[in-house]
Amino acid sequence: MSVRDQIEATLIENFAPTALEVIDDSERHHGHAGWREGGNTHFRVKIASPALDGMNRVAQHRAINAALAKQFDAGLHALAIEVKPSS
């Protein structure tokens, strides 16, 4: 399973999103810290989930980062997060 697929599966399992987009931005960061040949290091997540509604932005990001701890331990370097209202 690709890193992108792992991120998507983890977010679906933890947050049951009403909308989810996971984008590999690794090539846009070529030469930056954490970048590796083959990508899978820098991702952008756009998510809407009732589980995140009512949380402030910091709490939303902490929850998502905590859910993806295994991916960060395995080499995910950066995650840009955009949370939208689920309704």
Backbone as CSV, one residue per row, in Angstrom:
resi,resn,N_x,N_y,N_z,CA_x,CA_y,CA_z,C_x,C_y,C_z
1,MET,0.855,-1.175,0.000,0.000,0.000,0.000,0.904,1.243,0.000
2,SER,0.605,2.202,-0.875,1.402,3.417,-0.963,1.206,4.284,0.287
3,VAL,2.123,5.205,0.504,2.011,6.121,1.642,0.718,6.919,1.526
4,ARG,0.414,7.368,0.323,-0.827,8.116,0.097,-2.034,7.284,0.509
5,ASP,-2.058,6.020,0.099,-3.169,5.130,0.456,-3.226,4.871,1.965
6,GLN,-2.064,4.769,2.602,-2.024,4.576,4.053,-2.605,5.795,4.771
7,ILE,-2.222,6.984,4.320,-2.746,8.207,4.919,-4.255,8.252,4.753
8,GLU,-4.719,7.992,3.541,-6.160,8.018,3.275,-6.907,7.013,4.145
9,ALA,-6.418,5.779,4.209,-7.078,4.735,5.000,-7.117,5.101,6.480
10,THR,-6.028,5.654,6.993,-5.961,6.041,8.402,-6.952,7.154,8.710
11,LEU,-7.016,8.143,7.836,-7.943,9.257,8.066,-9.391,8.805,7.954
12,ILE,-9.690,7.919,7.043,-11.049,7.379,6.928,-11.421,6.608,8.189
13,GLU,-10.500,5.779,8.647,-10.756,4.973,9.852,-10.950,5.836,11.093
14,ASN,-10.154,6.891,11.226,-10.188,7.701,12.443,-11.214,8.820,12.439
15,PHE,-11.560,9.336,11.249,-12.395,10.530,11.210,-13.665,10.403,10.364
16,ALA,-13.851,9.295,9.662,-15.038,9.092,8.816,-15.393,10.370,8.052
17,PRO,-14.471,10.864,7.230,-14.695,12.153,6.573,-15.840,12.141,5.567
18,THR,-16.471,13.293,5.419,-17.485,13.469,4.384,-16.828,13.895,3.074
19,ALA,-15.611,14.403,3.156,-14.806,14.736,1.985,-13.344,14.557,2.366
20,LEU,-12.562,13.996,1.442,-11.142,13.773,1.720,-10.361,13.784,0.416
21,GLU,-9.265,14.523,0.422,-8.339,14.540,-0.701,-6.934,14.490,-0.123
22,VAL,-6.129,13.534,-0.594,-4.750,13.381,-0.145,-3.861,13.541,-1.376
23,ILE,-2.989,14.541,-1.344,-2.173,14.897,-2.496,-0.702,14.755,-2.136
24,ASP,0.052,14.028,-2.968,1.501,13.902,-2.780,2.161,15.133,-3.396
25,ASP,2.668,16.009,-2.544,3.340,17.240,-2.974,4.861,17.098,-2.974
26,SER,5.365,15.893,-2.871,6.800,15.674,-2.686,7.645,16.329,-3.772
27,GLU,7.244,16.228,-5.026,8.046,16.787,-6.110,8.158,18.306,-6.024
28,ARG,7.176,18.949,-5.440,7.242,20.408,-5.264,8.296,20.798,-4.232
29,HIS,8.772,19.832,-3.453,9.740,20.095,-2.389,11.110,19.495,-2.696
30,HIS,11.353,19.196,-3.963,12.631,18.615,-4.378,13.780,19.475,-3.864
31,GLY,14.701,18.848,-3.165,15.857,19.552,-2.627,15.655,20.157,-1.252
32,HIS,14.433,20.178,-0.761,14.154,20.723,0.575,14.434,19.662,1.632
33,ALA,14.457,20.097,2.869,14.687,19.180,3.991,13.645,18.070,3.991
34,GLY,14.088,16.862,4.226,13.182,15.725,4.333,12.823,15.083,3.014
35,TRP,13.160,15.714,1.894,12.821,15.155,0.593,13.712,13.954,0.298
36,ARG,13.128,12.926,-0.308,13.884,11.737,-0.719,13.527,11.404,-2.157
37,GLU,14.453,10.788,-2.838,14.188,10.270,-4.184,13.004,9.319,-4.110
38,GLY,12.069,9.457,-5.014,10.889,8.597,-5.018,9.683,9.216,-4.340
39,GLY,9.871,10.360,-3.688,8.739,11.073,-3.092,8.227,10.434,-1.818
40,ASN,6.910,10.562,-1.613,6.243,10.037,-0.419,6.721,10.682,0.875
41,THR,7.098,11.958,0.794,7.607,12.644,1.976,6.775,13.856,2.377
42,HIS,6.144,14.508,1.413,5.396,15.742,1.646,3.983,15.575,1.080
43,PHE,2.993,15.734,1.927,1.601,15.549,1.496,0.743,16.725,1.919
44,ARG,-0.342,16.903,1.192,-1.376,17.893,1.508,-2.672,17.112,1.711
45,VAL,-3.373,17.418,2.798,-4.651,16.769,3.103,-5.737,17.838,3.161
46,LYS,-6.804,17.597,2.434,-8.011,18.423,2.527,-9.093,17.505,3.060
47,ILE,-9.666,17.855,4.197,-10.596,16.956,4.879,-11.772,17.728,5.471
48,ALA,-12.931,17.099,5.417,-14.124,17.583,6.122,-14.662,16.391,6.904
49,SER,-14.875,16.577,8.199,-15.331,15.480,9.042,-16.089,16.011,10.254
50,PRO,-17.233,15.415,10.559,-17.948,15.811,11.783,-17.087,15.625,13.036
51,ALA,-16.156,14.669,12.993,-15.283,14.412,14.142,-14.365,15.598,14.433
52,LEU,-14.129,16.441,13.436,-13.240,17.594,13.611,-14.001,18.894,13.835
53,ASP,-15.304,18.867,13.551,-16.135,20.055,13.768,-16.129,20.421,15.250
54,GLY,-16.102,21.689,15.546,-16.128,22.145,16.939,-14.754,22.235,17.578
55,MET,-13.731,21.672,16.930,-12.358,21.795,17.430,-11.751,23.058,16.843
56,ASN,-10.853,23.695,17.605,-10.117,24.795,17.001,-9.056,24.222,16.055
57,ARG,-8.452,25.088,15.285,-7.511,24.656,14.251,-6.340,23.850,14.824
58,VAL,-5.800,24.282,15.926,-4.675,23.576,16.542,-5.096,22.167,16.962
59,ALA,-6.254,22.036,17.572,-6.745,20.720,18.000,-6.990,19.812,16.799
60,GLN,-7.529,20.365,15.717,-7.746,19.576,14.497,-6.422,19.038,13.967
61,HIS,-5.426,19.895,13.876,-4.128,19.484,13.355,-3.458,18.475,14.278
62,ARG,-3.574,18.679,15.571,-2.994,17.707,16.513,-3.650,16.345,16.374
63,ALA,-4.964,16.321,16.221,-5.688,15.052,16.078,-5.258,14.322,14.807
64,ILE,-5.139,15.052,13.724,-4.739,14.437,12.455,-3.290,13.954,12.534
65,ASN,-2.398,14.781,13.060,-1.002,14.364,13.200,-0.863,13.152,14.113
66,ALA,-1.614,13.102,15.187,-1.563,11.948,16.094,-2.046,10.681,15.390
67,ALA,-3.097,10.805,14.597,-3.614,9.645,13.875,-2.593,9.115,12.872
68,LEU,-1.760,10.007,12.349,-0.779,9.621,11.334,0.618,9.384,11.917
69,ALA,0.710,9.140,13.203,2.010,8.942,13.861,2.836,7.839,13.201
70,LYS,2.207,6.736,12.821,2.948,5.632,12.179,3.568,6.083,10.863
71,GLN,2.826,6.878,10.103,3.354,7.359,8.829,4.523,8.320,9.047
72,PHE,4.427,9.180,10.062,5.549,10.068,10.376,6.765,9.263,10.824
73,ASP,6.553,8.229,11.626,7.657,7.374,12.071,8.309,6.645,10.902
74,ALA,7.525,6.384,9.839,8.025,5.647,8.680,8.645,6.554,7.612
75,GLY,8.683,7.874,7.849,9.370,8.744,6.906,8.563,9.883,6.328
76,LEU,7.277,9.977,6.644,6.503,11.149,6.232,7.147,12.352,6.884
77,HIS,7.501,13.349,6.080,8.243,14.494,6.614,7.360,15.705,6.881
78,ALA,6.415,15.964,5.980,5.610,17.183,6.117,4.178,16.920,5.674
79,LEU,3.256,17.554,6.378,1.842,17.404,6.081,1.172,18.765,6.178
80,ALA,0.644,19.233,5.064,-0.147,20.461,5.049,-1.609,20.033,5.205
81,ILE,-2.320,20.673,6.123,-3.672,20.249,6.456,-4.636,21.406,6.228
82,GLU,-5.718,21.101,5.505,-6.795,22.043,5.298,-8.094,21.367,5.751
83,VAL,-8.674,21.860,6.839,-9.913,21.296,7.380,-11.060,22.201,6.978
84,LYS,-12.072,21.603,6.384,-13.266,22.338,5.988,-14.430,21.864,6.835
85,PRO,-15.454,22.681,7.013,-16.633,22.243,7.756,-17.294,21.043,7.068
86,SER,-17.814,20.126,7.849,-18.395,18.906,7.262,-19.797,19.130,6.715
87,SER,-20.446,20.207,7.098,-21.810,20.406,6.620,-21.877,21.204,5.354
